[in-house]
Amino acid sequence: MTWENAFEQRRCNRPCETTEMGRRTIQDLVEDARSHLARVEPREAHAAMSQGAVLIDTRSSEDLRRAGSIPGALHIPLSVLEWRVDATSESHDPAVGDGRIILLCAHGYSSSLAARRLQEIGFDDATDVIGGFQAWAAAGLPVTSPASSG
């Protein structure tokens, strides 16, 4: 085994394939991240909010205006997520608190990657919503109208 293959196997939680260029695929990254998460269905996330979990919507402001937002969710874009949740950061958002964090994106892919990053900095029970905002809305859970979001 070459050192490159050995390094690649250490990076993956399971045997992983690489592309012809020697890179992992995004699907590999998502599957690896999800193997560490106790992902939740939208109704489970909604119930968890009433028990103190913080739901963080990572969608863009444009997505919030276009599709609506979730009452009670914090809006923190992916580009600043780690800085807002880390209590040692000057950019920490105190509304995050120190309880359970559940992330939500549009479809449940980027939130899986982000939840795994949060676990890596110590938020051990961070997770995400299966199917993202699309599944939340399809489940008939509360959503503000696009006109009042933002």
Secondary structure, 3 states (H helix, E strand, C coil): CCHHHHHHHHHCCCCCCCCCCCCCCHHHHHHHHHCCCCCECHHHHHHHHHCCCEEEECCCHHHHHHHCCCCCCEECCHHHHHHHHCCCCCCCCHHHCCCCEEEECCCCCHHHHHHHHHHHCCCCCCEEECCHHHHHHHCCCCCCCHHHCC
